């Protein structure tokens, strides 16, 4: 009997020193930051318990990245708030008016935070990003309300009347405009998969903040305006004089002088204006084909993983020697702050998630703060390429990337009815992917065949000696692995008791010579079984019952969509073996699914917005005019994405979805006032011109305030947390730039064209009716025309 250590199945080293790896896994509803802090608080106690000479090193921790991202998003949000307030001050030229308007921002954010707390949502990168995005938008309703109140006060009206009249004129418009913006997020609630899980809290946060801003603009802002805005008490004659002076001053303002000639030209040369709009839309469609596409950007991560794969059957010692060569490279790189290597089965993060063996090694790297992860990966590839006898090494894939996996890895799943066909088909696909210049680190998870000893029992011979297949199998296995007899506690430590019968056979001859006990005496294994070496798989993978293999590759660059398209085209041309098939999976499949779902969500959002506007204007035609703003929002969004080199991914599509609600708000405010003027008896063109000039300032204020609030986020001033917020901000800024300009010109033009056509249709007598008919005139036709 001998007491010894069990044979090792894995090795772990941290920064080159032998170590024991421990992984702490968070529950789905856990708080990564709180867990990290709690674990770090216990580390000194662990060190004291196991000995002061020991060292505990944290290799991977999500909390610092999350905390830094939240801090940076908060900074960007505060900068955006300051920019938005500055824009309001520049337009209104009044500190009191600016403070009254700006009060809606903190109040709306506080209400949104209360809603998050009630709904048990955590303050994370998504919810905080939503609040940051909403900062520029929540002030829009208050701007419209206060600007209208201030305009009435400027006309010399009594303060109470000015406040009530100002709110009454725009209450319907701001309510409809806010509801349209909120409504576009409703489809996200029914989007499934990762996109739905990821962006549902985002959508809820933005929606609550916007609804809060509507409530504040219609209640708190009028009260504050009544309290804080000054206005002199005037007689009726003085009020008329003040109004005339104020209107004349409005017409002399630079904004009015620049806009009115453009608006008059557009309403007179309607076909020219419409043609320009069509050309712009056609150019937008042409630009769309040049966009790069991806899924979700994984920038900003501070961890990198490496996997090493030796030939099948390689023992642990040989793999360990190869791993040490890789470690020498890691230690030579200054950008690597620390690393952990796990050699063999069951090691580290990868070991817990499945697979592994003596021929595998995995590495988890933490990089220095501020280091370029992409540049580090390229350097690693170059350095590791020069090593010999290290097997196949794959660099890339950030642990904890958004969505839980690598966001640039393409996979092709190959299926076949038998091993031979599967191996041939997999190699065909692998070769095609390796030839694609936009892919690197192409590899297959199909295990190479390894020789094994096969013992085929002769049942008749075994039965003649009183043996069964099960008994023979157990006796042979005992000679190789021993037989576990239980546990024994010695010196306070429990250990396994293993029964071994002699030395482990070293070759095929020794295996055949193994002796087996029977009732008639000992017999050799070769007397009851055929012993031979055969090739066989070391791992079998099945998907839906069919033998499968996965070929993976990492996309180079940011245009994942183009790489996926080219890969699919190449695979379609392959001559696959009979019975074999392939399916493109990985992030490419995730991207296609997400784009499809968000495309349907956009169509649903447009339908919801249309229904809200139909209810608001009690018309089917006018909402169609307003929806013209939506495609022109894509003009600026696509143009700015191309100008900044930002790919069109899921965050950018969420921005497009958000734009559907935002861009129609300005059009709603404009058309609502034009309708009010027409109800008062104005002609079509006069109402359009008058409504356009009076709504010019609030429309520009809301657009510019939102744009400036998003600029810090779009620029990525803090450098982290931008995997969602930066593309979204770029899309919203670009969309607002183009849609605002076109809303102020194209929407009034279309309104005039449609309303003129309606009038002509009403005035045209029915053909074939010889008798004079009674014609009913509406109030617009009876009113004196001032067109």
Buried (B, 14 or more C-beta within 10 A) or exposed (E): EEEEEEEEBBBBBBBEEEBEBEEEEEEEEEBBBEBBEEBEEEEEEEBEEEEEEEEBEBBBBBBBBBBBBBBBBBBBBEBBBBBBBBBBBEBBEBEBBBBBBBBBBEBBBEBBBEBBEEEEBBBBBBBBBBBBBBBBBBBBBBBBBBBBBBBBBBBBBBBEEBBBBBBEBBBBBBBBBBBBBBBBBBBBEEBEEBBBEBBBBBBBBBBBBBBBBBBBBBEBBBEBBBEBBEBEEBEEEEBEEBBEEBBEEBEEEEEBEEBBEBBBBBBEEBEEBBEBBEEBBEEBEEBBEEBBBBBBBBBBBBBBBBBBBBEBBBEBEBBBEBBBBBBEBBEEBEBBBBBBBBBBBBBBBBBEEEEBBBBBBBBBBBBBEEBEBEEBBEBBBEBBEEBEEBBEBBBBBBBBBBBEBBBBBBBBBBBBEEBEBBBBBBBBBBEBBBEBEBBBBBBBBBBBBBEEBEBEBEEEEBEEBEBEBEBBEEBBEBBEEBBEEEEEEEEEEEBEEBEEEEEEBEEEEEBBEBBBEBEEEEBEBBBBBEBEEEEEBEEEBEBEEBBBBBBBBBBBEBBBBBBBEBBBEBBEEEEBBEEBEBBBBBBBBBBBBBBEBBEEBBEBBBEBBBEBBBEBBEBEBBBBBBBBBBBBBBBBBBBBBBEBEBBBBBBBBBBBBBBBBBBBBBBBBBBBBBBBBBEEBBBBBBBBBBBBBBBBBBBBBBBBBBBBBBBBBBBBEBEBBBBBBBBBBBBBBBBBBBBBBBBBBBBBBBBBBBBBEEBEEEEEEEEEEEEEEEEEEEEBEEBEEEE
